[in-house]
Amino acid sequence: MHTICLDRHLLNRGRLLLDLGHRADARALLVRLIDRPDLSVEIKGEAHRLLGEIAYHGQRFRRARKHFLAAIRLQPRVAETYASFALAVETDPDANPVRAWKALRRAVRLNPDEPRYWTAFGQIALRLRKPHAALEAFRQAADLNPDRVSTIGEIVDGFLALGREAEARSLLLTIRFRYPHDASVAGLWDRFRFESARRRHARLTEPTTVLAFPGRTAEAKVAAGGVVRTDRFSTAGAHLFRLVGLDPRRAR
């Protein structure tokens, strides 16, 4: 019992050092911790997850994935670790995004009530050109009534990328009713109105127009007489996980 308490104390100390920005000290402590004999599975898994986060912030993406995979093997039913692994894949330009897809698919199966996972899953589906899976994921996320503005914004972006303007509008109207005085929500609504007006103008001026949502790079496929959006999420990490604030420590 005394050993377990000591191990837990060391883990908490490592987490505190990480929160304070002392990553080198946190890493040294956690590496010593995982080498301790008879370390419990729970503490060892958490230590690997924290080491993965340290490696991620140091842009050592392969090492981060190694630690997250170790944590998954030790605790295979922790959805947040799969989301962290997906982040380490998505922010690595040399990694295969299919691995992020598989990890997030596992995360939503383990915790289907977390809108952040569904939204991230939808964004990965868009990148992999899976529009039906993306639409289902964004709808699932919207149905869960997310309260993070970043998550709501990404769902709206997803709906717009798929040409589902009415669904984006419906979600934003619901959120505006819920938070009538929230400046961030008002900003989302203004951005949506601007994009809607831009789309309408483009339809009037050209019979066939390809639109990229602001800040995206579009790879266009033009269909006769319509508007086709095929946004490409070509830069790793910054877009996909903006919605989750994922720093894995702070995720719910």
FILOKE-320876 format. One line per field, with one value per residue (C-alpha): residue number from 1; x, y, z; residue in three letters. Coordinates in Angstrom, 2 decimals, m for minus. Layout:
BEGIN
nufi c(NUM, ...)
c1 c(X, ...)
c2 c(Y, ...)
c3 c(Z, ...)
dose c(ALA, ...)
END
This chain:
BEGIN
nufi c(1, 2, 3, 4, 5, 6, 7, 8, 9, 10, 11, 12, 13, 14, 15, 16, 17, 18, 19, 20, 21, 22, 23, 24, 25, 26, 27, 28, 29, 30, 31, 32, 33, 34, 35, 36, 37, 38, 39, 40, 41, 42, 43, 44, 45, 46, 47, 48, 49, 50, 51, 52, 53, 54, 55, 56, 57, 58, 59, 60, 61, 62, 63, 64, 65, 66, 67, 68, 69, 70, 71, 72, 73, 74, 75, 76, 77, 78, 79, 80, 81, 82, 83, 84, 85, 86, 87, 88, 89, 90, 91, 92, 93, 94, 95, 96, 97, 98, 99, 100, 101, 102, 103, 104, 105, 106, 107, 108, 109, 110, 111, 112, 113, 114, 115, 116, 117, 118, 119, 120, 121, 122, 123, 124, 125, 126, 127, 128, 129, 130, 131, 132, 133, 134, 135, 136, 137, 138, 139, 140, 141, 142, 143, 144, 145, 146, 147, 148, 149, 150, 151, 152, 153, 154, 155, 156, 157, 158, 159, 160, 161, 162, 163, 164, 165, 166, 167, 168, 169, 170, 171, 172, 173, 174, 175, 176, 177, 178, 179, 180, 181, 182, 183, 184, 185, 186, 187, 188, 189, 190, 191, 192, 193, 194, 195, 196, 197, 198, 199, 200, 201, 202, 203, 204, 205, 206, 207, 208, 209, 210, 211, 212, 213, 214, 215, 216, 217, 218, 219, 220, 221, 222, 223, 224, 225, 226, 227, 228, 229, 230, 231, 232, 233, 234, 235, 236, 237, 238, 239, 240, 241, 242, 243, 244, 245, 246, 247, 248, 249, 250, 251, 252)
c1 c(0.00, 2.85, 4.52, 1.31, 0.93, 4.54, 4.07, 0.93, 2.75, 5.55, 3.02, 1.22, 4.53, 5.40, 2.03, 2.54, 5.99, 4.47, 1.68, 4.30, 6.20, 9.17, 9.07, 12.63, 12.25, 8.85, 10.23, 13.19, 10.89, 8.36, 11.05, 12.34, 8.80, 7.94, 11.11, 9.98, 9.26, 5.66, 4.30, 0.53, m0.95, m3.00, m0.06, 2.24, m0.35, m0.86, 2.90, 3.26, 0.44, 2.18, 5.48, 3.63, 2.41, 5.93, 7.27, 4.45, 5.15, 8.81, 7.70, 9.01, 5.91, 7.13, 8.21, 4.87, 3.02, 5.22, 4.25, 0.56, 0.56, 2.19, m0.56, m3.22, m1.80, m1.88, m5.33, m7.12, m10.45, m9.35, m10.81, m8.69, m5.48, m6.72, m7.52, m4.02, m2.51, m4.57, m3.20, 0.36, m0.43, m2.22, 0.49, 3.23, 3.47, 5.21, 2.52, m0.37, m3.67, m5.48, m3.95, m5.63, m8.90, m8.68, m7.75, m10.63, m13.03, m12.03, m12.41, m15.99, m16.87, m15.49, m17.08, m19.87, m21.11, m18.07, m18.69, m14.98, m14.20, m17.00, m15.92, m12.28, m13.45, m15.46, m12.48, m10.29, m13.04, m13.06, m9.32, m9.60, m12.42, m15.09, m18.01, m20.72, m18.73, m17.87, m21.51, m22.61, m19.84, m20.73, m24.40, m23.56, m21.44, m24.19, m26.81, m24.67, m25.13, m21.45, m20.71, m17.19, m17.19, m14.15, m16.01, m19.13, m17.04, m15.46, m18.85, m20.08, m16.95, m17.59, m21.20, m20.18, m17.41, m20.05, m22.48, m24.90, m25.53, m29.00, m27.62, m24.88, m27.46, m29.72, m26.86, m25.81, m29.37, m29.66, m26.35, m27.29, m30.53, m28.63, m25.89, m27.47, m24.78, m21.67, m19.27, m17.58, m20.90, m21.77, m18.47, m19.29, m22.67, m21.13, m18.55, m21.29, m23.38, m20.38, m19.68, m23.34, m23.48, m20.29, m21.68, m24.92, m22.99, m20.79, m23.86, m25.32, m22.14, m21.05, m23.17, m20.55, m18.32, m15.90, m15.63, m13.01, m14.00, m11.80, m8.40, m8.62, m6.90, m9.35, m8.78, m11.72, m13.89, m16.44, m19.84, m22.03, m24.25, m23.48, m21.16, m18.74, m16.56, m13.68, m11.60, m8.17, m6.74, m3.14, m1.43, m1.13, m2.65, m3.50, m6.96, m8.04, m7.42, m8.16, m11.62, m10.55, m7.97, m6.00, m3.43, m4.53, m4.24, m7.11, m9.55, m12.55)
c2 c(0.00, 2.35, 1.64, 2.40, 5.71, 6.61, 5.72, 7.82, 10.72, 10.53, 10.44, 13.50, 15.28, 14.53, 15.86, 19.02, 19.59, 19.18, 21.63, 24.14, 23.74, 21.83, 19.12, 17.89, 17.40, 15.78, 13.40, 12.38, 11.64, 9.71, 7.62, 6.58, 5.85, 3.44, 1.48, 0.83, m2.84, m3.84, m0.56, m0.82, m0.99, 2.15, 4.30, 2.95, 3.62, 7.18, 7.75, 6.62, 8.94, 11.91, 10.93, 10.85, 14.36, 15.55, 13.96, 15.48, 19.00, 18.43, 17.50, 13.97, 12.49, 8.93, 8.79, 10.25, 7.55, 4.91, 6.08, 6.42, 2.91, 1.63, 3.32, 1.81, m1.68, m1.20, 0.44, m0.37, 1.14, 4.74, 6.75, 9.83, 7.94, 7.01, 10.68, 11.63, 9.01, 10.37, 13.85, 12.53, 10.99, 13.99, 16.49, 14.37, 15.10, 11.75, 9.68, 7.86, 9.65, 6.31, 5.51, 8.60, 7.50, 4.08, 5.54, 8.02, 5.33, 3.40, 6.51, 7.15, 3.52, 3.65, 7.01, 7.84, 10.68, 12.92, 15.43, 16.28, 12.76, 12.75, 16.14, 15.08, 11.88, 13.92, 16.11, 13.06, 11.57, 14.76, 14.56, 10.95, 11.77, 9.86, 12.32, 9.97, 9.04, 12.71, 13.80, 11.12, 12.12, 15.82, 15.02, 12.84, 15.64, 18.22, 15.96, 15.80, 19.56, 20.52, 23.50, 24.30, 27.07, 25.56, 22.27, 24.02, 25.98, 22.83, 21.16, 24.20, 24.10, 20.43, 20.96, 23.78, 21.69, 19.09, 21.63, 21.27, 24.94, 24.37, 22.02, 24.49, 27.24, 25.07, 24.25, 27.88, 29.06, 26.53, 27.66, 31.35, 30.67, 28.86, 31.51, 34.79, 37.05, 35.00, 37.00, 33.87, 32.43, 35.76, 35.60, 32.16, 33.42, 36.43, 34.21, 31.84, 34.71, 36.02, 32.62, 32.09, 35.45, 34.68, 31.36, 32.97, 35.64, 33.01, 31.05, 34.17, 35.15, 31.72, 28.69, 26.36, 27.54, 25.82, 27.40, 26.92, 27.89, 30.76, 29.54, 26.21, 24.91, 23.43, 20.54, 21.01, 18.59, 20.45, 18.96, 20.38, 23.19, 22.96, 23.87, 21.23, 21.64, 19.28, 21.05, 19.60, 19.66, 19.67, 21.14, 18.76, 19.30, 22.97, 22.50, 19.07, 19.35, 23.00, 21.73, 19.59, 21.82, 18.64, 19.02, 15.56, 16.74, 19.14, 16.95, 15.71)
c3 c(0.00, 0.87, m2.49, m4.39, m2.57, m3.36, m7.04, m7.18, m5.51, m8.11, m10.94, m9.59, m9.18, m12.79, m13.91, m11.87, m13.38, m16.83, m16.04, m14.91, m18.17, m16.73, m19.37, m19.01, m15.25, m15.73, m18.34, m16.15, m13.22, m15.32, m17.04, m13.62, m12.54, m15.35, m14.55, m10.98, m10.22, m9.48, m10.80, m11.19, m14.69, m14.08, m13.00, m15.69, m18.37, m17.14, m17.00, m20.60, m21.62, m19.97, m21.60, m24.91, m24.33, m23.50, m26.68, m28.71, m27.48, m28.34, m31.89, m31.40, m32.95, m33.38, m29.76, m28.72, m30.64, m29.04, m25.55, m26.43, m27.87, m24.69, m22.69, m24.96, m24.47, m20.72, m20.63, m23.89, m22.87, m22.24, m25.11, m24.45, m25.16, m28.62, m29.25, m28.11, m30.40, m33.30, m32.57, m32.70, m36.09, m37.54, m36.59, m38.17, m41.91, m42.41, m40.68, m42.32, m41.50, m41.70, m38.31, m36.86, m38.46, m36.81, m33.43, m33.44, m34.58, m31.49, m29.32, m30.44, m29.84, m26.32, m25.51, m27.97, m25.75, m26.28, m29.11, m29.40, m30.58, m33.15, m34.48, m34.80, m36.46, m38.95, m39.79, m40.42, m42.59, m44.67, m45.14, m46.25, m48.68, m46.76, m46.98, m45.73, m42.61, m42.08, m42.28, m39.83, m37.41, m37.53, m37.02, m34.03, m32.57, m33.10, m31.49, m28.34, m27.76, m27.43, m25.22, m26.40, m28.97, m30.69, m31.14, m32.43, m34.91, m36.29, m36.69, m38.60, m40.76, m41.41, m42.43, m44.76, m46.30, m47.11, m48.50, m45.56, m44.93, m43.44, m40.80, m39.93, m39.57, m37.39, m35.03, m34.71, m34.08, m31.25, m29.74, m30.06, m28.21, m25.48, m25.14, m26.34, m24.87, m25.64, m27.83, m29.20, m30.31, m31.91, m33.76, m35.10, m36.30, m38.05, m39.75, m40.88, m42.28, m44.18, m45.70, m46.59, m48.34, m50.20, m51.37, m52.58, m54.46, m56.09, m57.23, m58.85, m60.66, m61.90, m62.80, m61.38, m58.56, m56.24, m52.81, m50.16, m46.66, m45.38, m44.32, m46.14, m49.24, m51.72, m54.07, m56.35, m58.26, m60.33, m61.01, m63.70, m62.54, m58.84, m55.99, m54.83, m51.73, m51.17, m48.55, m47.95, m44.46, m45.59, m42.58, m39.67, m36.31, m36.22, m37.72, m36.60, m32.91, m32.47, m31.65, m28.74, m27.11, m26.94, m24.79, m23.55, m19.92, m20.22, m22.08, m20.19)
dose c(MET, HIS, THR, ILE, CYS, LEU, ASP, ARG, HIS, LEU, LEU, ASN, ARG, GLY, ARG, LEU, LEU, LEU, ASP, LEU, GLY, HIS, ARG, ALA, ASP, ALA, ARG, ALA, LEU, LEU, VAL, ARG, LEU, ILE, ASP, ARG, PRO, ASP, LEU, SER, VAL, GLU, ILE, LYS, GLY, GLU, ALA, HIS, ARG, LEU, LEU, GLY, GLU, ILE, ALA, TYR, HIS, GLY, GLN, ARG, PHE, ARG, ARG, ALA, ARG, LYS, HIS, PHE, LEU, ALA, ALA, ILE, ARG, LEU, GLN, PRO, ARG, VAL, ALA, GLU, THR, TYR, ALA, SER, PHE, ALA, LEU, ALA, VAL, GLU, THR, ASP, PRO, ASP, ALA, ASN, PRO, VAL, ARG, ALA, TRP, LYS, ALA, LEU, ARG, ARG, ALA, VAL, ARG, LEU, ASN, PRO, ASP, GLU, PRO, ARG, TYR, TRP, THR, ALA, PHE, GLY, GLN, ILE, ALA, LEU, ARG, LEU, ARG, LYS, PRO, HIS, ALA, ALA, LEU, GLU, ALA, PHE, ARG, GLN, ALA, ALA, ASP, LEU, ASN, PRO, ASP, ARG, VAL, SER, THR, ILE, GLY, GLU, ILE, VAL, ASP, GLY, PHE, LEU, ALA, LEU, GLY, ARG, GLU, ALA, GLU, ALA, ARG, SER, LEU, LEU, LEU, THR, ILE, ARG, PHE, ARG, TYR, PRO, HIS, ASP, ALA, SER, VAL, ALA, GLY, LEU, TRP, ASP, ARG, PHE, ARG, PHE, GLU, SER, ALA, ARG, ARG, ARG, HIS, ALA, ARG, LEU, THR, GLU, PRO, THR, THR, VAL, LEU, ALA, PHE, PRO, GLY, ARG, THR, ALA, GLU, ALA, LYS, VAL, ALA, ALA, GLY, GLY, VAL, VAL, ARG, THR, ASP, ARG, PHE, SER, THR, ALA, GLY, ALA, HIS, LEU, PHE, ARG, LEU, VAL, GLY, LEU, ASP, PRO, ARG, ARG, ALA, ARG)
END
